[in-house]
Structures are given as structure tokens and as C-alpha cells.
Amino acid sequence: MIDLKLIRLITGEEIIAEVVDWKNGILTIQNALTIIPHQDQVGFAPWATVIDPEFPEIALDMKHVIYSVAVAPQVVEQYNKIFGTSSDIITPGKQLIL
């Protein structure tokens, strides 16, 4: 199970990311998405768009983090759809040939 957090930075940005490590004043994350508010909904976009996929981890100095909190279950579900990290296996329904 991944440790998914909503992180607010001192710049005002809110990102959703997997927390890889959190020690010595450094928060290490990966697969970060930025939240884009739009009317009564929110959208998601990659936060670090040109990151090397071979080195996906991003280290954030905690002095730049205002808070880090758990995310709503619906957001976790959407995040898992985006990154394909869901552990649930979806199988097609049974079809009958008539």
C-alpha cells in the first residue's frame, strides 16, 4: 500500500504524491501531481513534467512544506487510475451467449 499525501508548499501549490521517505528534514516523494481547481471540481496534472523516469524521486526540504495530510478515498482511487497502482483486480462481468 502506498503512502499517499496531500502536501501544501509555501508557494501555495498543493500536490498529491507518494511519500517514499521522511527523515532529517527531507520529504522524499514520487509520482507527484499538482491540483488544478476548476469551478466546483479539481483536476490533476504532472507536477515535475520533465523529471527523468529512471530517477523518479524528488526531495523536498521540510522548510518549504506547510502541511502534509491524508487524502480522501475518491482521490486515492483517481490517483491509482492515473498511475495504475491499484491493487484491486477488475474482471469483466460474466456474459451469456444466447
ROTOR-550866 format. One record per atom (N, C-alpha, C, CB): atom name; residue in one letter; residue number from 1; x, y, z. Coordinates in nm, 2 decimals. Glycine has a CB too. Layout:
// ROTOR-550866
+------+------+-----+--------+--------+--------+
| atom | rest |  nr |     c1 |     c2 |     c3 |
+------+------+-----+--------+--------+--------+
|   CA |    A | NUM |      X |      Y |      Z |
...
+------+------+-----+--------+--------+--------+
// end
This chain:
// ROTOR-550866
+------+------+-----+--------+--------+--------+
| atom | rest |  nr |     c1 |     c2 |     c3 |
+------+------+-----+--------+--------+--------+
|    N |    M |   1 |   0.08 |  -0.12 |   0.00 |
|   CA |    M |   1 |   0.00 |   0.00 |   0.00 |
|    C |    M |   1 |   0.09 |   0.12 |   0.00 |
|   CB |    M |   1 |  -0.10 |   0.00 |   0.12 |
|    N |    I |   2 |   0.05 |   0.22 |  -0.08 |
|   CA |    I |   2 |   0.13 |   0.34 |  -0.09 |
|    C |    I |   2 |   0.09 |   0.44 |   0.01 |
|   CB |    I |   2 |   0.12 |   0.40 |  -0.23 |
|    N |    D |   3 |   0.18 |   0.53 |   0.05 |
|   CA |    D |   3 |   0.16 |   0.63 |   0.15 |
|    C |    D |   3 |   0.13 |   0.76 |   0.07 |
|   CB |    D |   3 |   0.28 |   0.65 |   0.25 |
|    N |    L |   4 |   0.01 |   0.79 |   0.04 |
|   CA |    L |   4 |  -0.03 |   0.90 |  -0.05 |
|    C |    L |   4 |  -0.07 |   1.02 |   0.04 |
|   CB |    L |   4 |  -0.15 |   0.86 |  -0.14 |
|    N |    K |   5 |  -0.01 |   1.14 |   0.01 |
|   CA |    K |   5 |  -0.04 |   1.25 |   0.09 |
|    C |    K |   5 |  -0.07 |   1.37 |   0.00 |
|   CB |    K |   5 |   0.08 |   1.29 |   0.18 |
|    N |    L |   6 |  -0.15 |   1.46 |   0.06 |
|   CA |    L |   6 |  -0.17 |   1.60 |   0.00 |
|    C |    L |   6 |  -0.07 |   1.69 |   0.07 |
|   CB |    L |   6 |  -0.32 |   1.65 |   0.02 |
|    N |    I |   7 |   0.01 |   1.75 |   0.00 |
|   CA |    I |   7 |   0.12 |   1.84 |   0.05 |
|    C |    I |   7 |   0.10 |   1.98 |   0.00 |
|   CB |    I |   7 |   0.26 |   1.78 |   0.01 |
|    N |    R |   8 |   0.10 |   2.07 |   0.10 |
|   CA |    R |   8 |   0.09 |   2.22 |   0.06 |
|    C |    R |   8 |   0.22 |   2.28 |   0.08 |
|   CB |    R |   8 |  -0.02 |   2.29 |   0.14 |
|    N |    L |   9 |   0.27 |   2.35 |  -0.02 |
|   CA |    L |   9 |   0.40 |   2.41 |  -0.02 |
|    C |    L |   9 |   0.39 |   2.56 |   0.02 |
|   CB |    L |   9 |   0.48 |   2.39 |  -0.15 |
|    N |    I |  10 |   0.50 |   2.62 |   0.06 |
|   CA |    I |  10 |   0.49 |   2.76 |   0.09 |
|    C |    I |  10 |   0.46 |   2.85 |  -0.03 |
|   CB |    I |  10 |   0.62 |   2.80 |   0.15 |
|    N |    T |  11 |   0.48 |   2.79 |  -0.15 |
|   CA |    T |  11 |   0.44 |   2.87 |  -0.27 |
|    C |    T |  11 |   0.29 |   2.87 |  -0.30 |
|   CB |    T |  11 |   0.51 |   2.80 |  -0.39 |
|    N |    G |  12 |   0.22 |   2.80 |  -0.22 |
|   CA |    G |  12 |   0.07 |   2.79 |  -0.23 |
|    C |    G |  12 |   0.03 |   2.67 |  -0.31 |
|   CB |    G |  12 |   0.02 |   2.91 |  -0.30 |
|    N |    E |  13 |   0.12 |   2.60 |  -0.38 |
|   CA |    E |  13 |   0.09 |   2.48 |  -0.46 |
|    C |    E |  13 |   0.04 |   2.37 |  -0.36 |
|   CB |    E |  13 |   0.21 |   2.44 |  -0.54 |
|    N |    E |  14 |  -0.05 |   2.29 |  -0.41 |
|   CA |    E |  14 |  -0.09 |   2.17 |  -0.34 |
|    C |    E |  14 |  -0.06 |   2.06 |  -0.44 |
|   CB |    E |  14 |  -0.25 |   2.17 |  -0.30 |
|    N |    I |  15 |   0.01 |   1.96 |  -0.39 |
|   CA |    I |  15 |   0.04 |   1.84 |  -0.47 |
|    C |    I |  15 |   0.00 |   1.72 |  -0.40 |
|   CB |    I |  15 |   0.19 |   1.84 |  -0.50 |
|    N |    I |  16 |  -0.03 |   1.61 |  -0.48 |
|   CA |    I |  16 |  -0.06 |   1.48 |  -0.42 |
|    C |    I |  16 |   0.06 |   1.39 |  -0.47 |
|   CB |    I |  16 |  -0.20 |   1.42 |  -0.47 |
|    N |    A |  17 |   0.12 |   1.32 |  -0.37 |
|   CA |    A |  17 |   0.23 |   1.24 |  -0.41 |
|    C |    A |  17 |   0.25 |   1.12 |  -0.32 |
|   CB |    A |  17 |   0.36 |   1.32 |  -0.41 |
|    N |    E |  18 |   0.32 |   1.02 |  -0.36 |
|   CA |    E |  18 |   0.36 |   0.90 |  -0.28 |
|    C |    E |  18 |   0.48 |   0.95 |  -0.20 |
|   CB |    E |  18 |   0.39 |   0.78 |  -0.37 |
|    N |    V |  19 |   0.46 |   0.93 |  -0.06 |
|   CA |    V |  19 |   0.58 |   0.96 |   0.02 |
|    C |    V |  19 |   0.67 |   0.83 |   0.03 |
|   CB |    V |  19 |   0.53 |   1.00 |   0.17 |
|    N |    V |  20 |   0.79 |   0.85 |  -0.01 |
|   CA |    V |  20 |   0.89 |   0.74 |  -0.01 |
|    C |    V |  20 |   0.97 |   0.74 |   0.12 |
|   CB |    V |  20 |   0.99 |   0.76 |  -0.13 |
|    N |    D |  21 |   1.00 |   0.86 |   0.17 |
|   CA |    D |  21 |   1.08 |   0.87 |   0.29 |
|    C |    D |  21 |   1.06 |   1.00 |   0.36 |
|   CB |    D |  21 |   1.23 |   0.84 |   0.27 |
|    N |    W |  22 |   1.08 |   1.01 |   0.49 |
|   CA |    W |  22 |   1.06 |   1.14 |   0.56 |
|    C |    W |  22 |   1.15 |   1.14 |   0.68 |
|   CB |    W |  22 |   0.91 |   1.15 |   0.60 |
|    N |    K |  23 |   1.27 |   1.20 |   0.66 |
|   CA |    K |  23 |   1.37 |   1.20 |   0.77 |
|    C |    K |  23 |   1.47 |   1.31 |   0.75 |
|   CB |    K |  23 |   1.44 |   1.06 |   0.78 |
|    N |    N |  24 |   1.52 |   1.35 |   0.86 |
|   CA |    N |  24 |   1.63 |   1.46 |   0.86 |
|    C |    N |  24 |   1.58 |   1.58 |   0.79 |
|   CB |    N |  24 |   1.75 |   1.41 |   0.80 |
|    N |    G |  25 |   1.45 |   1.62 |   0.81 |
|   CA |    G |  25 |   1.40 |   1.74 |   0.75 |
|    C |    G |  25 |   1.38 |   1.74 |   0.60 |
|   CB |    G |  25 |   1.50 |   1.85 |   0.78 |
|    N |    I |  26 |   1.39 |   1.62 |   0.54 |
|   CA |    I |  26 |   1.37 |   1.60 |   0.39 |
|    C |    I |  26 |   1.25 |   1.50 |   0.37 |
|   CB |    I |  26 |   1.50 |   1.55 |   0.33 |
|    N |    L |  27 |   1.16 |   1.55 |   0.29 |
|   CA |    L |  27 |   1.05 |   1.47 |   0.25 |
|    C |    L |  27 |   1.07 |   1.42 |   0.11 |
|   CB |    L |  27 |   0.91 |   1.55 |   0.26 |
|    N |    T |  28 |   1.08 |   1.29 |   0.09 |
|   CA |    T |  28 |   1.11 |   1.23 |  -0.05 |
|    C |    T |  28 |   0.98 |   1.18 |  -0.10 |
|   CB |    T |  28 |   1.22 |   1.12 |  -0.04 |
|    N |    I |  29 |   0.95 |   1.22 |  -0.22 |
|   CA |    I |  29 |   0.82 |   1.18 |  -0.29 |
|    C |    I |  29 |   0.85 |   1.14 |  -0.43 |
|   CB |    I |  29 |   0.72 |   1.30 |  -0.29 |
|    N |    Q |  30 |   0.74 |   1.08 |  -0.49 |
|   CA |    Q |  30 |   0.75 |   1.04 |  -0.63 |
|    C |    Q |  30 |   0.60 |   1.04 |  -0.68 |
|   CB |    Q |  30 |   0.81 |   0.90 |  -0.65 |
|    N |    N |  31 |   0.59 |   1.04 |  -0.81 |
|   CA |    N |  31 |   0.46 |   1.04 |  -0.88 |
|    C |    N |  31 |   0.38 |   1.16 |  -0.83 |
|   CB |    N |  31 |   0.39 |   0.91 |  -0.86 |
|    N |    A |  32 |   0.43 |   1.27 |  -0.83 |
|   CA |    A |  32 |   0.36 |   1.39 |  -0.78 |
|    C |    A |  32 |   0.27 |   1.45 |  -0.89 |
|   CB |    A |  32 |   0.46 |   1.50 |  -0.73 |
|    N |    L |  33 |   0.15 |   1.49 |  -0.84 |
|   CA |    L |  33 |   0.05 |   1.56 |  -0.93 |
|    C |    L |  33 |   0.02 |   1.69 |  -0.86 |
|   CB |    L |  33 |  -0.08 |   1.47 |  -0.95 |
|    N |    T |  34 |   0.00 |   1.79 |  -0.94 |
|   CA |    T |  34 |  -0.04 |   1.92 |  -0.89 |
|    C |    T |  34 |  -0.20 |   1.93 |  -0.90 |
|   CB |    T |  34 |   0.02 |   2.04 |  -0.97 |
|    N |    I |  35 |  -0.26 |   1.99 |  -0.81 |
|   CA |    I |  35 |  -0.40 |   2.01 |  -0.81 |
|    C |    I |  35 |  -0.44 |   2.14 |  -0.88 |
|   CB |    I |  35 |  -0.46 |   2.00 |  -0.67 |
|    N |    I |  36 |  -0.53 |   2.12 |  -0.98 |
|   CA |    I |  36 |  -0.58 |   2.24 |  -1.06 |
|    C |    I |  36 |  -0.73 |   2.26 |  -1.03 |
|   CB |    I |  36 |  -0.55 |   2.22 |  -1.21 |
|    N |    P |  37 |  -0.76 |   2.36 |  -0.95 |
|   CA |    P |  37 |  -0.90 |   2.39 |  -0.92 |
|    C |    P |  37 |  -0.97 |   2.44 |  -1.05 |
|   CB |    P |  37 |  -0.92 |   2.49 |  -0.81 |
|    N |    H |  38 |  -1.10 |   2.40 |  -1.07 |
|   CA |    H |  38 |  -1.17 |   2.44 |  -1.18 |
|    C |    H |  38 |  -1.32 |   2.44 |  -1.14 |
|   CB |    H |  38 |  -1.15 |   2.36 |  -1.31 |
|    N |    Q |  39 |  -1.38 |   2.56 |  -1.12 |
|   CA |    Q |  39 |  -1.52 |   2.58 |  -1.07 |
|    C |    Q |  39 |  -1.54 |   2.49 |  -0.95 |
|   CB |    Q |  39 |  -1.62 |   2.53 |  -1.19 |
|    N |    D |  40 |  -1.63 |   2.40 |  -0.95 |
|   CA |    D |  40 |  -1.66 |   2.32 |  -0.83 |
|    C |    D |  40 |  -1.58 |   2.18 |  -0.83 |
|   CB |    D |  40 |  -1.81 |   2.29 |  -0.83 |
|    N |    Q |  41 |  -1.49 |   2.17 |  -0.92 |
|   CA |    Q |  41 |  -1.41 |   2.04 |  -0.93 |
|    C |    Q |  41 |  -1.26 |   2.07 |  -0.92 |
|   CB |    Q |  41 |  -1.45 |   1.97 |  -1.06 |
|    N |    V |  42 |  -1.19 |   1.96 |  -0.92 |
|   CA |    V |  42 |  -1.04 |   1.98 |  -0.93 |
|    C |    V |  42 |  -0.99 |   1.88 |  -1.04 |
|   CB |    V |  42 |  -0.97 |   1.95 |  -0.79 |
|    N |    G |  43 |  -0.88 |   1.92 |  -1.10 |
|   CA |    G |  43 |  -0.81 |   1.83 |  -1.20 |
|    C |    G |  43 |  -0.67 |   1.81 |  -1.15 |
|   CB |    G |  43 |  -0.82 |   1.89 |  -1.34 |
|    N |    F |  44 |  -0.60 |   1.72 |  -1.22 |
|   CA |    F |  44 |  -0.47 |   1.68 |  -1.18 |
|    C |    F |  44 |  -0.38 |   1.69 |  -1.30 |
|   CB |    F |  44 |  -0.46 |   1.54 |  -1.12 |
|    N |    A |  45 |  -0.25 |   1.73 |  -1.28 |
|   CA |    A |  45 |  -0.15 |   1.74 |  -1.39 |
|    C |    A |  45 |  -0.02 |   1.70 |  -1.33 |
|   CB |    A |  45 |  -0.15 |   1.89 |  -1.45 |
|    N |    P |  46 |   0.07 |   1.65 |  -1.41 |
|   CA |    P |  46 |   0.21 |   1.62 |  -1.35 |
|    C |    P |  46 |   0.27 |   1.74 |  -1.29 |
|   CB |    P |  46 |   0.30 |   1.56 |  -1.46 |
|    N |    W |  47 |   0.33 |   1.72 |  -1.17 |
|   CA |    W |  47 |   0.40 |   1.83 |  -1.11 |
|    C |    W |  47 |   0.54 |   1.86 |  -1.16 |
|   CB |    W |  47 |   0.40 |   1.81 |  -0.96 |
|    N |    A |  48 |   0.62 |   1.75 |  -1.17 |
|   CA |    A |  48 |   0.75 |   1.77 |  -1.23 |
|    C |    A |  48 |   0.75 |   1.70 |  -1.37 |
|   CB |    A |  48 |   0.86 |   1.69 |  -1.13 |
|    N |    T |  49 |   0.72 |   1.79 |  -1.47 |
|   CA |    T |  49 |   0.69 |   1.74 |  -1.60 |
|    C |    T |  49 |   0.81 |   1.68 |  -1.68 |
|   CB |    T |  49 |   0.63 |   1.84 |  -1.68 |
|    N |    V |  50 |   0.93 |   1.72 |  -1.65 |
|   CA |    V |  50 |   1.05 |   1.68 |  -1.72 |
|    C |    V |  50 |   1.14 |   1.60 |  -1.64 |
|   CB |    V |  50 |   1.12 |   1.80 |  -1.78 |
|    N |    I |  51 |   1.09 |   1.53 |  -1.54 |
|   CA |    I |  51 |   1.18 |   1.45 |  -1.45 |
|    C |    I |  51 |   1.22 |   1.32 |  -1.52 |
|   CB |    I |  51 |   1.10 |   1.41 |  -1.32 |
|    N |    D |  52 |   1.34 |   1.28 |  -1.50 |
|   CA |    D |  52 |   1.39 |   1.16 |  -1.56 |
|    C |    D |  52 |   1.32 |   1.04 |  -1.50 |
|   CB |    D |  52 |   1.55 |   1.14 |  -1.53 |
|    N |    P |  53 |   1.25 |   0.96 |  -1.58 |
|   CA |    P |  53 |   1.17 |   0.84 |  -1.53 |
|    C |    P |  53 |   1.26 |   0.74 |  -1.46 |
|   CB |    P |  53 |   1.10 |   0.78 |  -1.64 |
|    N |    E |  54 |   1.39 |   0.74 |  -1.49 |
|   CA |    E |  54 |   1.48 |   0.65 |  -1.42 |
|    C |    E |  54 |   1.51 |   0.69 |  -1.28 |
|   CB |    E |  54 |   1.62 |   0.64 |  -1.50 |
|    N |    F |  55 |   1.49 |   0.81 |  -1.25 |
|   CA |    F |  55 |   1.51 |   0.87 |  -1.11 |
|    C |    F |  55 |   1.39 |   0.95 |  -1.07 |
|   CB |    F |  55 |   1.64 |   0.96 |  -1.11 |
|    N |    P |  56 |   1.28 |   0.88 |  -1.03 |
|   CA |    P |  56 |   1.15 |   0.95 |  -1.01 |
|    C |    P |  56 |   1.14 |   1.02 |  -0.87 |
|   CB |    P |  56 |   1.04 |   0.85 |  -1.02 |
|    N |    E |  57 |   1.23 |   1.00 |  -0.78 |
|   CA |    E |  57 |   1.22 |   1.06 |  -0.65 |
|    C |    E |  57 |   1.26 |   1.20 |  -0.65 |
|   CB |    E |  57 |   1.30 |   0.98 |  -0.55 |
|    N |    I |  58 |   1.18 |   1.28 |  -0.57 |
|   CA |    I |  58 |   1.20 |   1.42 |  -0.56 |
|    C |    I |  58 |   1.22 |   1.45 |  -0.41 |
|   CB |    I |  58 |   1.08 |   1.51 |  -0.62 |
|    N |    A |  59 |   1.32 |   1.52 |  -0.37 |
|   CA |    A |  59 |   1.35 |   1.55 |  -0.23 |
|    C |    A |  59 |   1.30 |   1.70 |  -0.20 |
|   CB |    A |  59 |   1.50 |   1.54 |  -0.19 |
|    N |    L |  60 |   1.21 |   1.71 |  -0.10 |
|   CA |    L |  60 |   1.17 |   1.84 |  -0.06 |
|    C |    L |  60 |   1.22 |   1.88 |   0.07 |
|   CB |    L |  60 |   1.01 |   1.85 |  -0.07 |
|    N |    D |  61 |   1.27 |   2.00 |   0.09 |
|   CA |    D |  61 |   1.32 |   2.04 |   0.22 |
|    C |    D |  61 |   1.19 |   2.08 |   0.30 |
|   CB |    D |  61 |   1.41 |   2.16 |   0.21 |
|    N |    M |  62 |   1.18 |   2.03 |   0.42 |
|   CA |    M |  62 |   1.06 |   2.05 |   0.50 |
|    C |    M |  62 |   1.03 |   2.19 |   0.53 |
|   CB |    M |  62 |   1.07 |   1.97 |   0.63 |
|    N |    K |  63 |   1.13 |   2.28 |   0.52 |
|   CA |    K |  63 |   1.10 |   2.42 |   0.54 |
|    C |    K |  63 |   1.02 |   2.48 |   0.43 |
|   CB |    K |  63 |   1.23 |   2.50 |   0.56 |
|    N |    H |  64 |   0.99 |   2.41 |   0.33 |
|   CA |    H |  64 |   0.91 |   2.45 |   0.22 |
|    C |    H |  64 |   0.77 |   2.39 |   0.22 |
|   CB |    H |  64 |   0.98 |   2.42 |   0.08 |
|    N |    V |  65 |   0.75 |   2.30 |   0.32 |
|   CA |    V |  65 |   0.62 |   2.23 |   0.33 |
|    C |    V |  65 |   0.54 |   2.30 |   0.45 |
|   CB |    V |  65 |   0.64 |   2.08 |   0.36 |
|    N |    I |  66 |   0.41 |   2.34 |   0.42 |
|   CA |    I |  66 |   0.33 |   2.39 |   0.52 |
|    C |    I |  66 |   0.26 |   2.28 |   0.59 |
|   CB |    I |  66 |   0.22 |   2.49 |   0.46 |
|    N |    Y |  67 |   0.20 |   2.18 |   0.52 |
|   CA |    Y |  67 |   0.14 |   2.07 |   0.58 |
|    C |    Y |  67 |   0.14 |   1.95 |   0.49 |
|   CB |    Y |  67 |  -0.01 |   2.10 |   0.63 |
|    N |    S |  68 |   0.11 |   1.83 |   0.55 |
|   CA |    S |  68 |   0.10 |   1.71 |   0.47 |
|    C |    S |  68 |  -0.01 |   1.63 |   0.54 |
|   CB |    S |  68 |   0.24 |   1.63 |   0.47 |
|    N |    V |  69 |  -0.11 |   1.59 |   0.47 |
|   CA |    V |  69 |  -0.23 |   1.52 |   0.52 |
|    C |    V |  69 |  -0.27 |   1.41 |   0.43 |
|   CB |    V |  69 |  -0.35 |   1.62 |   0.55 |
|    N |    A |  70 |  -0.35 |   1.32 |   0.49 |
|   CA |    A |  70 |  -0.41 |   1.21 |   0.42 |
|    C |    A |  70 |  -0.51 |   1.27 |   0.31 |
|   CB |    A |  70 |  -0.48 |   1.11 |   0.51 |
|    N |    V |  71 |  -0.53 |   1.19 |   0.21 |
|   CA |    V |  71 |  -0.63 |   1.24 |   0.10 |
|    C |    V |  71 |  -0.76 |   1.16 |   0.11 |
|   CB |    V |  71 |  -0.56 |   1.23 |  -0.04 |
|    N |    A |  72 |  -0.86 |   1.21 |   0.05 |
|   CA |    A |  72 |  -0.99 |   1.15 |   0.05 |
|    C |    A |  72 |  -0.99 |   1.02 |  -0.03 |
|   CB |    A |  72 |  -1.10 |   1.24 |  -0.01 |
|    N |    P |  73 |  -1.07 |   0.92 |   0.01 |
|   CA |    P |  73 |  -1.07 |   0.79 |  -0.07 |
|    C |    P |  73 |  -1.09 |   0.81 |  -0.22 |
|   CB |    P |  73 |  -1.17 |   0.70 |  -0.01 |
|    N |    Q |  74 |  -1.18 |   0.90 |  -0.26 |
|   CA |    Q |  74 |  -1.21 |   0.92 |  -0.40 |
|    C |    Q |  74 |  -1.08 |   0.97 |  -0.47 |
|   CB |    Q |  74 |  -1.32 |   1.02 |  -0.42 |
|    N |    V |  75 |  -1.00 |   1.05 |  -0.41 |
|   CA |    V |  75 |  -0.88 |   1.10 |  -0.47 |
|    C |    V |  75 |  -0.78 |   0.99 |  -0.48 |
|   CB |    V |  75 |  -0.82 |   1.22 |  -0.38 |
|    N |    V |  76 |  -0.77 |   0.90 |  -0.38 |
|   CA |    V |  76 |  -0.68 |   0.78 |  -0.39 |
|    C |    V |  76 |  -0.72 |   0.70 |  -0.51 |
|   CB |    V |  76 |  -0.69 |   0.70 |  -0.26 |
|    N |    E |  77 |  -0.85 |   0.68 |  -0.53 |
|   CA |    E |  77 |  -0.90 |   0.60 |  -0.64 |
|    C |    E |  77 |  -0.86 |   0.66 |  -0.77 |
|   CB |    E |  77 |  -1.05 |   0.58 |  -0.63 |
|    N |    Q |  78 |  -0.87 |   0.79 |  -0.78 |
|   CA |    Q |  78 |  -0.84 |   0.86 |  -0.91 |
|    C |    Q |  78 |  -0.69 |   0.85 |  -0.93 |
|   CB |    Q |  78 |  -0.89 |   1.00 |  -0.90 |
|    N |    Y |  79 |  -0.61 |   0.87 |  -0.83 |
|   CA |    Y |  79 |  -0.46 |   0.87 |  -0.84 |
|    C |    Y |  79 |  -0.42 |   0.73 |  -0.88 |
|   CB |    Y |  79 |  -0.40 |   0.90 |  -0.70 |
|    N |    N |  80 |  -0.48 |   0.62 |  -0.83 |
|   CA |    N |  80 |  -0.45 |   0.49 |  -0.87 |
|    C |    N |  80 |  -0.48 |   0.46 |  -1.01 |
|   CB |    N |  80 |  -0.52 |   0.39 |  -0.78 |
|    N |    K |  81 |  -0.59 |   0.52 |  -1.06 |
|   CA |    K |  81 |  -0.62 |   0.51 |  -1.20 |
|    C |    K |  81 |  -0.52 |   0.57 |  -1.29 |
|   CB |    K |  81 |  -0.76 |   0.57 |  -1.23 |
|    N |    I |  82 |  -0.47 |   0.69 |  -1.25 |
|   CA |    I |  82 |  -0.37 |   0.76 |  -1.33 |
|    C |    I |  82 |  -0.24 |   0.69 |  -1.33 |
|   CB |    I |  82 |  -0.35 |   0.90 |  -1.27 |
|    N |    F |  83 |  -0.19 |   0.64 |  -1.22 |
|   CA |    F |  83 |  -0.06 |   0.57 |  -1.22 |
|    C |    F |  83 |  -0.07 |   0.42 |  -1.22 |
|   CB |    F |  83 |   0.01 |   0.61 |  -1.09 |
|    N |    G |  84 |  -0.19 |   0.36 |  -1.23 |
|   CA |    G |  84 |  -0.20 |   0.22 |  -1.24 |
|    C |    G |  84 |  -0.14 |   0.15 |  -1.11 |
|   CB |    G |  84 |  -0.13 |   0.17 |  -1.36 |
|    N |    T |  85 |  -0.16 |   0.21 |  -1.00 |
|   CA |    T |  85 |  -0.10 |   0.15 |  -0.87 |
|    C |    T |  85 |  -0.21 |   0.08 |  -0.79 |
|   CB |    T |  85 |  -0.04 |   0.26 |  -0.79 |
|    N |    S |  86 |  -0.33 |   0.06 |  -0.84 |
|   CA |    S |  86 |  -0.43 |   0.00 |  -0.76 |
|    C |    S |  86 |  -0.40 |  -0.15 |  -0.75 |
|   CB |    S |  86 |  -0.57 |   0.02 |  -0.83 |
|    N |    S |  87 |  -0.43 |  -0.20 |  -0.63 |
|   CA |    S |  87 |  -0.40 |  -0.34 |  -0.61 |
|    C |    S |  87 |  -0.53 |  -0.42 |  -0.64 |
|   CB |    S |  87 |  -0.36 |  -0.37 |  -0.46 |
|    N |    D |  88 |  -0.64 |  -0.36 |  -0.67 |
|   CA |    D |  88 |  -0.76 |  -0.43 |  -0.70 |
|    C |    D |  88 |  -0.76 |  -0.47 |  -0.84 |
|   CB |    D |  88 |  -0.88 |  -0.33 |  -0.67 |
|    N |    I |  89 |  -0.80 |  -0.60 |  -0.86 |
|   CA |    I |  89 |  -0.81 |  -0.65 |  -1.00 |
|    C |    I |  89 |  -0.95 |  -0.65 |  -1.04 |
|   CB |    I |  89 |  -0.75 |  -0.80 |  -1.00 |
|    N |    I |  90 |  -0.98 |  -0.58 |  -1.15 |
|   CA |    I |  90 |  -1.11 |  -0.57 |  -1.21 |
|    C |    I |  90 |  -1.13 |  -0.68 |  -1.32 |
|   CB |    I |  90 |  -1.14 |  -0.43 |  -1.26 |
|    N |    T |  91 |  -1.23 |  -0.76 |  -1.30 |
|   CA |    T |  91 |  -1.26 |  -0.86 |  -1.40 |
|    C |    T |  91 |  -1.39 |  -0.83 |  -1.47 |
|   CB |    T |  91 |  -1.26 |  -1.01 |  -1.34 |
|    N |    P |  92 |  -1.40 |  -0.87 |  -1.60 |
|   CA |    P |  92 |  -1.52 |  -0.84 |  -1.67 |
|    C |    P |  92 |  -1.63 |  -0.93 |  -1.61 |
|   CB |    P |  92 |  -1.51 |  -0.87 |  -1.82 |
|    N |    G |  93 |  -1.76 |  -0.87 |  -1.62 |
|   CA |    G |  93 |  -1.87 |  -0.95 |  -1.58 |
|    C |    G |  93 |  -1.90 |  -1.07 |  -1.67 |
|   CB |    G |  93 |  -2.00 |  -0.86 |  -1.58 |
|    N |    K |  94 |  -1.97 |  -1.17 |  -1.61 |
|   CA |    K |  94 |  -2.00 |  -1.29 |  -1.69 |
|    C |    K |  94 |  -2.10 |  -1.26 |  -1.80 |
|   CB |    K |  94 |  -2.06 |  -1.40 |  -1.59 |
|    N |    Q |  95 |  -2.07 |  -1.30 |  -1.92 |
|   CA |    Q |  95 |  -2.16 |  -1.28 |  -2.03 |
|    C |    Q |  95 |  -2.21 |  -1.41 |  -2.08 |
|   CB |    Q |  95 |  -2.09 |  -1.20 |  -2.15 |
|    N |    L |  96 |  -2.34 |  -1.41 |  -2.11 |
|   CA |    L |  96 |  -2.40 |  -1.53 |  -2.16 |
|    C |    L |  96 |  -2.42 |  -1.52 |  -2.31 |
|   CB |    L |  96 |  -2.54 |  -1.56 |  -2.09 |
|    N |    I |  97 |  -2.40 |  -1.62 |  -2.38 |
|   CA |    I |  97 |  -2.43 |  -1.63 |  -2.53 |
|    C |    I |  97 |  -2.57 |  -1.69 |  -2.55 |
|   CB |    I |  97 |  -2.32 |  -1.71 |  -2.61 |
|    N |    L |  98 |  -2.66 |  -1.61 |  -2.61 |
|   CA |    L |  98 |  -2.80 |  -1.66 |  -2.63 |
|    C |    L |  98 |  -2.82 |  -1.70 |  -2.77 |
|   CB |    L |  98 |  -2.89 |  -1.55 |  -2.58 |
+------+------+-----+--------+--------+--------+
// end
